[in-house]
Amino acid sequence: MEKLKLNFEIIPTGAWGFNLRTTLSKKAWDLIRKKAYEEANGKCSICNRPTKRLEAHERWDFNKETKTQKLLDVIAVCHSCHSVIHIGRTQLIGEEDKAIIHFKKVNKVDYSAYINALKEANEKSISLSDVYEWSLDLSYLKKYIEE
């Protein structure tokens, strides 16, 4: 499948419930998310749409062999892109129709591409869900620590 600008980031079940916002102090999380907003300059980092309300999104990589969950980045996204990224939650709250429209628009694809990308994301998540405990690699955060 071709690389999509906007895609699903379905995390494996063993990583559910962990995020920087609830793990770090409010002060530390505010520093990180506000830096992402500043770098985005009022636009979504994915669809490039100007918005007054950006949301911070953590990008993770999961290495099944080393059982490592590595923080890759924190980016600023619009609510519509964030709803696509976290499609499982979006489906649960009954807003998948809006997410489908946004996914198709941003990626310039049809509904079948949406279904194929969702299937691929779910398969990846299921294969990673064999791991129940992940070691965290938060080395990305070093750039926020003064030396």
C-alpha positions, 0 to 999 in steps of 0.5 A: 500500500502506498504511504498515506499522509494521514493514517491510523495509529492503533496501539497494541493492547499492552500499551493502552493507558500509557501516555505522556499527558497522564504520566508527566507532571502538568508543567512538563507536559505543557512544555512538550505540547506547547513546543509542538504547537509552536513548531506547527505555527497554527496549522495541523502537522498532517493536513496543514489546515490552519486551526485555533485549537491544536491537539498534541499527538504522541507518535510511537514505534513498537519493536516486538523483538525487543518489546520496546515502545519508543517515543518518536515525536510529539506533533500538533494536529487538528481534531479531525486528523486526531480522530482518524489517528485514534479511529478506535476511540472515534468509532466508539463515540460514533463519529467514524463517518466524519473520520472517513470523510477527512481520511479520504480528503486528506489522502485523496483516496476512495473508501476502499483505501480507507478500508484497506488502511484500517485492515492493515492497521488492525492487523499490525496492532493485533500482531503487536498485542502478543506483548503484554508489557513494553519497555519504554524508550523515552530518549526523545524527551532528552531534548527538553532536559537542560544540561 
